[in-house]
Amino acid sequence: MPKFPKAARTALANTQQRRNLQHATHTIRAKRAAVVGELPHWEALRAAGAQAKDEALTHLGDYLEQLEANLTARGAVVHWARDAAEANRIVRDIVTSKDTDEVVKVKSMATQEIELNEALEEAGIHAWETDLAELIVQLGHDRPSHILVPAIHRNRSEIREIFRREMAKVGRPAPDDLTAEPARLAEAARLHLREKFLRAKVAVSGANFAIADTGTLVVVESEGNGRMCLTLPETLISVVGIEKVLPTWDDLGPMLQLLPRSSTGERMNPYTTMWTGVHDGDGPREVHVVLLDNGRSHVLEDELGRQALRCIRCSACLNVCPVYERTGGHAYGSVYPGPIGAVLNPQLRGTASDVDKSLPYASSLCGACFDACPVRINIPELLVELRGKVVEEAGPTPEAAAMKATAWLLSDPKRLTLAQKAATAAGRVLGKRTIRSVPGLGAWTNARDVPTPPTETFRQWWAREHESEGGER
Ligand code: SF4
């Protein structure tokens, strides 16, 4: 994957994708603004959400142990995974032990992060995505472009083509007379998925929240496909990032108001499924919970950076970001795109690769993401901090040397006056030419030109204009 500026250039050239993204982000943004505006206590809710997550993160070890104890007491099996490889191995071994070669999946960012589908495929196990947008991405052999709406970059006729071309290869084909009507597309997906739901022995999910004091896992969704996965198969495996823990049942209240309003612009999400271990005669017979670290402990060590772990993956920051709106998610080179991806990926994966080094710069720092974030993550602050880290790690560069020289110059008025004199002299020599025409400076001014230095400084101008009032000051 190329670094962000290069990948963004390719994305910007795709005008159809830009149109699709603009339409989708503006629609969700308007819906969100309307429902958030209905709540006069929105700021208090945001503060409560941030506080609950901070409490969990500050005492994460204690709450995780409490979660494990409560899950185990209610019949679930808890596994701990340090990294993606360990988590994938645990899931694969459980699936294989159930004598099946397929699983149905609830939409889950954690399983995308660890590339579970690919790991299962290598072991000969097919993982069927059941969320409509994830299904479109999977059938289209594509990558998700958005946290909440992974197929945001596709329009209806593209989806129709994907269904007609691909569904028959992996199950029930799309109807011959399929149109691009949303209702017809949804019907085709429903019929295609139904046979998979009824056949599957094992389901794999993530969790939006994991409540420590009850051992309850929570999944919120819009379509009901998740609930089919969470209730029908005999075995349920949930891969849960350790930062998903909430201390108490009461903390769920603010979250269930913040999340749907911020993500889909709804007052309440249509389906909220909660499960606490195993219950006789109801739901899966076996429940496994894989608690995933995969770099989160490392993020937790950084007092400023750890606020990124508050993220509830609502995607509001993506929908308001002017950079995301134009480039889409693929340019970020990760399952976490947009402003939260720009701060989370370099923290989870480090800044060794060109992609991760470039991500903190994938922002205009306009601050819209902070305003939109329901758990008050100060993304611009984190971006600036990470930029500093990238610069420090890069060691001496021409840019760093130029900044150092500028600091030296500006720290002494005499030096500054001398430099101004030199600049005005250069301005007189260059006359009406522009900087772009100066040999050696062409590359720097590729995207915009810069005027030549003025032929007199502000102080000189002031002195000349106000001679009668007492000369230079
Ligand atoms: S950073 Fe905030 S706005 Fe962005 S996805 Fe996470 S919770 Fe939502």
Residues whose N, C-alpha, C, O or C-beta is under 5 A from the ligand:
A	BS01	SF4	C311 I312 R313 C314 S315 A316 C317 I340 C369 A372 C373 P374 V375 I377
